Amino acid sequence: MPNVKLKHYLHLHFLVFIAGFTAILGKLITIGALALVWYRMAIAGILMYLFIVVIRLNIKITKKALLQFSVAGIIIALHWITFFESIKQANVSIALAMFSSGAFFASFIEPIFFKRRILLYEILFGLIVIAGVLLITSSEMHYIYGIVLGLLSALFSTLFAVINGRLIERHNATVISFYEFVSGVLFLTVFIGFSDIEFNAEFFMLSSKDWIYIFILASVCTAYAFIGSVDVMRYISPFTVILSYNLEPIYGIALALLIYPETEQMSPQFYIGAALIIVTVLLDAIFKNYKRTSNKTTTITN
């Protein structure tokens, strides 16, 4: 039995490692962020559909649900665009450090969506995150565009997570993701149509390395990672899964330092700021879990 439990924990951390590796792929892929996300969502959507066919899942939904999934799909597309563009404008370390600031945005967005008051410790943690961001910004001003894009990426990611948190209460997770991928691709197709990018032969003429990296990104880091994270929650508590995923920036930054020591070596202030943000995110998750457990205990006692 302990070996079975260990297997699922190892699987979970492999999924977190994959999440961190996503940023590395964003640096390796040479095409622009807009085209990159279009390919990612298109291929992931096809793979997700094949999975739905194999398990014979009913994907019929209402018009209202379709609208909700479409909004979420557009938001996750915007998150990925700003995230990958942050990597291209700065580097992996900056993008992941800024992505970690999502806890700050969540402390204000969650109360609006779930109609609850803002908690004192959330304000405190938010201020610590701001201090971390300011430390990074003051020491890495030459990466200011990447920093701003990274913060936007964190905002979109938080919005997406909160909206999905509401949707998952009423709908199947696989169905949600499939429609989000499809709506994201449709949104990006229209967006590209109004940009200076064209769907011509050149758009689809990628290098063999780019094709390989994009397929890994769409299949392993998107479709498989999603299915795996849903599966692992059957054996490990959601809190442990969420807490483990907060280690993504640590894995990603460590990988970036190993693979790109020349471009990813940052100032001491950066690492102090990044540590402040990441530790705050972990503490926020622990506090929320403690509060949730205390509420359940109180309910049972009464």
N, C-alpha and C positions, 0 to 999 in steps of 0.2 A: 504493500500500500504506500509506504513512504517513497518508494522508487517511482510510482505512478504520479504522485504529487510533485516530485522533483522534475519529472518529465514535463509537466505542464508549466512549472516555473521557468524551466529552461526555454520552453517554447515562447513564453511571454517575453522573456528578455531577448530572445532572437527577434521577435516582432518589434521590440523597442530599438534594437540595433538596426533593423531594416529602416525604421522611421528616421533614425539618425543618418543612415546612408543615403536617404533621399536627397539631402542637401549636397552630398558629394556628387551624385549624379547630375544635379542641377548645374554644378560647376563643369563637369565633364562634357555635357551636351552643348554643342556650339551654336545651335539655333536660338533665336530670340525667345523670351519668356512666353509671349502670346502664342506662338506656334507650338512651343513645347507643351503648354497646358492643353491646347487643342488636341494634340496627338495623345497626350496622357489620358484625357477623358474619353476620347473616341475609342481607343484600344481597350481601356478598362471597361467601358460600357459594353463593348462587344463580348468581352470575356465574362462579364457579369451576366449578360443575357444567356450565354451558353451554359453557365452554371444554373441559371433559373430553369432552362429547358431540361437539363439533366435531373434536377431534383423535382421537376414538374410543379413549380410554385405558381400559384394564381396571382397574377399581377394586375388584375382589374381594380381600378380605383375611381373615386368620385372626382368631379371637376374641381371641387374645393381642395381636395388633397393634391391634385396635380398642380394647382396654382402654388400651394405651400411648398411642395417639393421643388418646383421650378425656382422659386425665390431662394431656397437653400442652395440649389445647384449653382445659381449665379453668384451667390456669396462665396461658395467654396472655390469657384473658378477665379474670382477676384483675389481670394486669399493666396492661391497658388501662383497667380501672375505676379503679385507684389512680392511674394516670398522669393521666387526664382530671379526676379529682376533685382531684388536686394542683393542676392549673391553675385550677380553680374556687375552691379554698381559698386559693391564693396567686396565682401568675401563670405565664406561659409560661417565663420565665427561671429561676425556682425549679425548676419541674418538670423542665426539660431539664438543669439543673446537677446535680440529684440523680440523674436517670436515668444520667448519666455515671459515677456511682459504682459501676456494675455491675462494673467491673474489680476493685474491692475484693472484692466477693462471689465473683467468678469465681476469685480466687486461693485460696479455701478450698473452693469447691464442686467445681471441676474435679478436684482431686486425689482427692476422694471417689468421683466417678463413673468416672474413668479409672484409679483405683488407682495413683496416682503420688505421690511425695513433694512437699511444698510447697517451692518454690524460694525461695532467699534474696531475690532481687530482687523476687519477688512480695510478700513480707512488707514490704519497703522501700516498694514502690509503694503497698501497702495503707495504710501509715502516712501517706504523703503525701496520699492520698485522704481519710483521716480528718481530717488537718489542714485540707484544703480545705473539707470539710463543716463543721468546727467554726468556721472563719472565716465561712462563709456564715451559719451558725446564730446566731453571736454578734452579727452585724450586722443580721439580719433576724428577730428573735425574734417579731415580730408575724405572721410567716408560718409559725409552728412546725407547725401542722397540715398545711400544704402540704408542708413539708420532710419530715415523717415519712411522709406518703403517697408522696412522691417516692422516698424511700429504699426503701419497700416495693415500689414499682413497679420499681425497679432490681433488687431481689432476685428478684421473680417473672420479670423479663426474663432474668436470668442463668440461673435454673433452666430456663426454657423453652429457651434457646439450648443449654444443655448436653444436655438431654434430646433435643432435635431433632438435635444433633450425633451422637448415638448412633443415632437412628432413620434418619437419612439414609444411614447405612452399609448399610442393608438394604432400604430402601423408596424408591419414587419420590417426589420432593419435592411434586409436584402432588397426589398421592393423600394424602400426609400432611396437607397444608394443608386439603384439602377436608374430611377427617374431623375435623380440629381445629376448623374453623369450625362444622361441624354439631354436634359435641359441646359446643362453647362456647355455642351458641344454646340447646341443650337444658338445659344447666346453668343459664344465666341465666333461662330460662323458669321453671324450678322455683324458683330463688332469688327471682325477682320474685313468684311465687305465694305465698311465705311472708313477703313484705315488705308494706309499706302501699301499694305501687303495684298498680294493677289493669289488666288487659288489657281496658279498656273503650274506648268511642268517643274519649274524651279522650286516651288513650295514643297513638292513631293520628292525632289531629287536630293536626298540626304546622303551623307557619307555612311559607309557600312558601320562605322563605330557609333554614329548617332542613332542609327536604327536599332542597334543592339542595346545601347544605353536606354533609349526610349521604351523599348519593349520590356526591359527589366523594370524600369520605373512604373510602367502601366500594369504589368502582370504581377511581379513579386511585391513591389512597394505600394501598390494600390489595391488591385483585386484580391490577391492572396492575403495581404496584410489585413484587409477589412474582414474577410471570411475567418481568418485566424483569430483576430481579436474578439469576434463574436463567439467563436467556438470556445476560446480559453475562459470566457466568463462563466461557462457552465461548471468549471472546476475550481476557479479562483474567484475570490470576492471582487466585486466591481471596484471597491476602494483600492485594493492592491494593484489592480490593473491600471487605474487612473494614476496612482502614485508612481508606478513603474514607468508609465509613459512620460511623466514629468522629467525623467532622466534622459529623455531624447537629446536635449541640447548638450549634455555632458558627453554622451556617446559621439554625437556629431562633431563637436569641437575637438575631441580627442582624436577622432579619425582624420579630421582636416589637418591637424598638427602633424600627424604621422605621414600623411600623403603629400601635403603641401607645406612643408616647414618654412619655405622662403616667403610665401605670401600670407600665411596664417599666423605667423609669430606676431603677437600683439603686445601693447604696452602693459606694465603692471596694473595701471588703473583699469584697463579693460577687464582683466581677470578678477579684480576686486569687485567691479561693478557687476560682472556676469555672475559671480558667486553670490552676491547680495540678492540678485533677481531669482536665481535658481533655488537657493535655500528658502527664500520667501515663498516661492511657489510650492515647495514641498511642505513647509509649515502650514500654508493655507489649506492644502489637501488634508493634512493631519487634523487640524482644528475642525474642519467641516465634517470629517468622519467621526470625531469625538462628539461633536454636537448632535449629529444624526443618531449615534448610538445612545447618547444620553436621553434624547427625546423618545426613542423606542422603549428604553428601560422605564422611563416615567409613565408612558402610556400603558405598559404591561402592569406596572405596580398599581396604578389607579384603577 
